[in-house]
Amino acid sequence: VELGIDLDTSGLAGESIVMHIELVADDGTVVTPNGADVAEQTLDVEPIIIATALDAADRDNYIMGSDANVLECISYDGLKPGRTYTASSTLNDKATGNALRDAQGKVIAACVEFAPDSAEGSIDMELPVDTSGIAGHDIVAFDKLVDENGTVIANHQDLDDEMQTVKTVKLSSNAIDKTDGDKIFDANADSVTITDTV
């Protein structure tokens, strides 16, 4: 016999649900299986992680430069207080879907081990990135949360998630003498006007 039960798990992140079965005979006798395997009747509701990627310098969504840093802010719900978890993050080029690599060819990644005091909280990680070779591309952070047994309990890898995306910027400018459009000023002029096109 298959039983279908609809259950709203939105407030049960990180909890375990144990199904309890009782059979009732025609005469009203309740039959409860003795020694039923509780593990077979247990379902886990996975924890929730919500992450936001920002420019670490000014906490906006635009990043530039050879020594930029992405700040990855991960909020979680449903963790067990006192247990050890590891959160990790990698940076990916949205255009190619590939992980970004540093000058030595290593995947740009960060991880932090922590033991939460409560089921809900947040952690931050910084990931250094040189954006000079990928100006104009979007960078998307992928996150993973692993428990003390090495089991992945939450995973967030969505190239289309705007909250996980920072945009790379490349600025260029062209300064000229407004009077004649060249780059040479009259040394005897009382004042000059510079036009800078960014």
Rosetta blueprint (number, residue, H / E / L):
1 V L
2 E L
3 L L
4 G L
5 I L
6 D L
7 L L
8 D L
9 T L
10 S L
11 G L
12 L L
13 A L
14 G L
15 E L
16 S E
17 I E
18 V E
19 M L
20 H L
21 I L
22 E L
23 L E
24 V E
25 A L
26 D L
27 D L
28 G L
29 T L
30 V E
31 V E
32 T L
33 P L
34 N L
35 G L
36 A L
37 D L
38 V H
39 A H
40 E H
41 Q H
42 T E
43 L E
44 D E
45 V L
46 E L
47 P L
48 I E
49 I E
50 I E
51 A E
52 T E
53 A E
54 L E
55 D E
56 A L
57 A L
58 D L
59 R L
60 D L
61 N L
62 Y E
63 I E
64 M L
65 G L
66 S L
67 D L
68 A E
69 N E
70 V E
71 L E
72 E E
73 C E
74 I E
75 S E
76 Y E
77 D E
78 G L
79 L L
80 K L
81 P L
82 G L
83 R L
84 T L
85 Y E
86 T E
87 A E
88 S E
89 S E
90 T E
91 L E
92 N E
93 D E
94 K L
95 A L
96 T L
97 G L
98 N L
99 A E
100 L L
101 R E
102 D L
103 A L
104 Q L
105 G L
106 K L
107 V E
108 I L
109 A E
110 A E
111 C E
112 V E
113 E E
114 F E
115 A L
116 P L
117 D L
118 S L
119 A L
120 E L
121 G E
122 S E
123 I E
124 D E
125 M E
126 E E
127 L E
128 P E
129 V E
130 D L
131 T L
132 S L
133 G L
134 I L
135 A L
136 G L
137 H L
138 D E
139 I E
140 V E
141 A E
142 F E
143 D E
144 K E
145 L E
146 V E
147 D E
148 E L
149 N L
150 G L
151 T L
152 V E
153 I E
154 A E
155 N E
156 H E
157 Q L
158 D L
159 L L
160 D L
161 D L
162 E H
163 M H
164 Q H
165 T E
166 V E
167 K E
168 T E
169 V L
170 K L
171 L L
172 S L
173 S L
174 N E
175 A E
176 I E
177 D E
178 K L
179 T L
180 D L
181 G L
182 D L
183 K L
184 I L
185 F L
186 D L
187 A L
188 N L
189 A L
190 D L
191 S L
192 V L
193 T L
194 I E
195 T E
196 D E
197 T E
198 V L
